[in-house]
Amino acid sequence: MHKTIYNIRPRRTPVVDQERGITWGVYNFNHRGVLTVQMKDGSIRNSYAPTPSSMPIAEIFKIKSGKIRDIVAVGTMVPYGMGDGWAGPLFQ
């Protein structure tokens, strides 16, 4: 899991076109909030999610030979636990 992402829920992939190798889904990336992230080379960088937040996101995946080849994604940051607009609030 990415260092800033706590979990991805809910996650749904309602559209799968096996002939074209394309999927479309709606996911919600939940961030606990971390100020900095240590990179593989040891350097320290500022986090893009320094406070708790969620990111509802729609993604299209292109799959070829069983591997993800391309991803197109659109999302926005919202208050932590707000939900993705379809499932309602995550934490009540």
C-alpha positions in Angstrom: 0.0 0.0 0.0 1.2 3.5 -0.7 2.7 5.2 2.4 -0.1 7.9 2.5 -3.1 5.7 1.7 -4.6 3.9 4.8 -7.1 1.9 2.8 -9.2 1.9 -0.4 -12.8 1.4 0.3 -15.4 1.1 -1.0 -14.0 -0.2 -4.3 -16.2 -1.2 -7.1 -15.4 -2.2 -10.7 -18.9 -2.4 -12.3 -17.8 -2.3 -15.9 -15.5 -4.9 -17.4 -15.0 -5.3 -21.2 -13.0 -8.5 -21.6 -12.8 -8.3 -25.4 -11.2 -4.8 -25.3 -9.3 -5.3 -22.0 -10.9 -2.3 -20.3 -12.4 -1.8 -16.9 -14.0 1.2 -15.2 -14.4 1.5 -11.5 -15.1 3.9 -8.6 -12.7 3.7 -5.6 -12.2 5.8 -2.5 -8.6 6.3 -1.3 -8.6 7.1 2.4 -5.6 8.9 3.9 -4.8 9.0 7.6 -2.7 12.1 7.2 1.1 12.1 7.3 3.3 15.1 7.1 6.3 13.6 5.3 7.2 10.4 3.4 10.5 8.7 3.2 11.4 7.8 -0.3 13.3 4.7 -1.4 16.5 6.7 -1.8 16.2 7.9 1.8 15.2 11.4 1.0 12.2 12.9 2.9 9.4 14.6 1.0 6.3 16.5 2.0 3.2 14.4 1.8 0.3 15.3 -0.6 -2.1 14.3 2.2 -0.8 15.9 5.4 -4.3 15.8 7.1 -6.9 13.0 7.1 -8.8 13.0 3.9 -10.5 10.8 1.3 -10.2 10.8 -2.5 -13.2 9.5 -4.4 -11.8 8.5 -7.8 -13.0 7.1 -11.1 -10.5 5.0 -13.0 -10.3 3.3 -16.3 -7.7 0.5 -16.6 -6.4 -0.9 -19.9 -5.3 -4.5 -19.4 -3.1 -6.4 -22.0 -1.6 -9.8 -21.5 -2.9 -9.9 -18.0 -1.1 -6.7 -17.0 -2.3 -3.2 -16.4 -0.8 -1.1 -19.2 -2.6 2.3 -18.8 -4.6 4.0 -16.1 -6.8 7.2 -16.5 -8.1 8.6 -13.3 -10.2 11.6 -12.1 -10.6 12.3 -8.4 -10.8 15.0 -5.8 -9.9 15.4 -2.1 -12.8 15.6 0.3 -13.0 15.4 4.1 -12.0 12.0 5.6 -14.8 9.4 5.5 -17.1 11.5 3.4 -17.7 8.6 1.0 -17.7 8.5 -2.8 -21.2 9.8 -3.5 -22.7 6.4 -4.2 -22.2 4.4 -1.0 -22.8 7.2 1.4 -20.6 8.2 4.4 -18.0 5.5 5.3 -17.9 6.3 9.0 -21.0 7.3 10.9 
